[in-house]
Amino acid sequence: MTATETQRRPVPFNDSGELDTALAFLRFARESVVKKTEGLTEEELRRVLVGTGTNLLGLVQHLTAAERYWFGHHVAGQMAYENADFDMAVPANTSAEQVLAAYAEAIEASDEVIGASADLSRPVAVPVREELLSVRWVVAHMTSETARHAGHADILREQIDGATGR
């Protein structure tokens, strides 16, 4: 891919209701992260280009843990995700394919949890800092978290091969 090529996609224009709009933007952010990994080698996905050690594969692993923690633990009450590991260091024996598959599975599970909630004003099952925040808050938080990391991924991808866009 040359510097003139882009991965740009239009933002969603869903506006038929609160849940539809919220999920459209969450999905867009998730898809933007995954798009940054497409067509790269295992080495490129693991390449560290910033002082913090952040790399594309590590961002995906981190977001997988976030999906499970926020939607699985807080919204659905699944205690298995109470102590999620948000580390971005992907073990050498874990392939990119495994990391991306885990993210896809976490997203699917999160979407099922959100769908089961139906009402974004419903309180979470497990308090956040001792507060029963709403599912709406978790969706908004995960959208902003995922979008922020999509921006990081965009910069990393541009450094790897010049591809730009969201």
Summary of the structure (lengths in Angstrom):
residues: 166
radius of gyration: 16.2
end to end distance: 15.2
largest distance: 49.4
contacts: 493
relative contact order: 0.21
helix: 57%
strand: 4%
